[in-house]
Amino acid sequence: MRDFKSQDIIEIRAKPNSSKSLLIFDDENNMVIAFLHSVPDNGKANTELVKLFKKQLKLRVELIKGFKSRDKKVLVL
């Protein structure tokens, strides 16, 4: 597991419509892969992504880029 500090920006590849919700670290590409159960409709997957960071990593994050894309960036608060 990585140590993220306040004001760090994390690159994410979202995979909506997955069978389970899970964050996986891809050290080769230096990004996080987020498997999301929600559908990418009306921001449901984005909301699940923020909640997943809080639940799995105990981090508060804010989505700053990629609101309608699978490639996203979040800012650690």
Secondary structure per residue as TSV (DSSP state, phi and psi in degrees):
chain	resnum	aa	ss	phi	psi
A	1	M	-	360.0	146.0
A	2	R	-	-93.4	155.5
A	3	D	-	-101.7	113.3
A	4	F	-	-102.8	140.2
A	5	K	-	-110.0	165.9
A	6	S	T	-58.1	138.6
A	7	Q	T	78.2	5.2
A	8	D	-	-72.5	144.7
A	9	I	E	-109.2	128.5
A	10	I	E	-113.5	129.0
A	11	E	E	-86.7	136.9
A	12	I	E	-133.1	141.7
A	13	R	E	-112.1	113.4
A	14	A	E	-89.1	140.0
A	15	K	E	-127.4	85.3
A	16	P	-	-71.5	168.8
A	17	N	S	62.9	29.2
A	18	S	-	-83.0	162.7
A	19	S	S	-72.7	-25.1
A	20	K	S	-143.8	163.5
A	21	S	-	-97.3	125.9
A	22	L	E	-162.1	143.4
A	23	L	E	-107.3	132.0
A	24	I	E	-128.8	137.1
A	25	F	E	-90.3	126.7
A	26	D	E	-105.8	94.9
A	27	D	T	-67.9	-28.6
A	28	E	T	-64.1	-42.4
A	29	N	T	-101.3	0.6
A	30	N	T	55.7	51.4
A	31	M	E	-149.3	171.3
A	32	V	E	-106.8	135.0
A	33	I	E	-102.3	123.9
A	34	A	E	-110.6	111.0
A	35	F	E	-87.6	119.0
A	36	L	-	-119.2	132.8
A	37	H	S	-72.5	-30.0
A	38	S	S	-70.3	158.1
A	39	V	-	-86.0	151.5
A	40	P	S	-81.5	66.3
A	41	D	S	-133.9	127.4
A	42	N	T	55.7	33.7
A	43	G	T	76.2	11.6
A	44	K	H	-63.6	-43.1
A	45	A	H	-67.3	-37.6
A	46	N	H	-63.8	-42.3
A	47	T	H	-63.9	-42.8
A	48	E	H	-63.4	-37.6
A	49	L	H	-60.2	-46.9
A	50	V	H	-64.1	-42.3
A	51	K	H	-66.3	-35.2
A	52	L	H	-66.4	-39.3
A	53	F	H	-61.7	-41.7
A	54	K	H	-67.6	-42.0
A	55	K	H	-73.4	-48.6
A	56	Q	H	-81.6	-39.0
A	57	L	H	-111.6	-3.1
A	58	K	-	58.9	40.1
A	59	L	-	-120.4	139.8
A	60	R	-	-92.1	125.9
A	61	V	E	-131.8	160.8
A	62	E	E	-131.1	129.7
A	63	L	E	-70.9	125.0
A	64	I	E	-116.2	-17.6
A	65	K	E	-153.3	143.6
A	66	G	-	93.1	36.3
A	67	F	T	-62.2	-28.4
A	68	K	T	-124.0	26.9
A	69	S	S	-131.8	160.4
A	70	R	S	-78.8	-24.5
A	71	D	E	-90.9	118.4
A	72	K	E	-129.4	164.0
A	73	K	E	-133.8	135.8
A	74	V	E	-123.7	149.6
A	75	L	E	-105.9	128.8
A	76	V	E	-78.3	126.9
A	77	L	-	-93.7	360.0
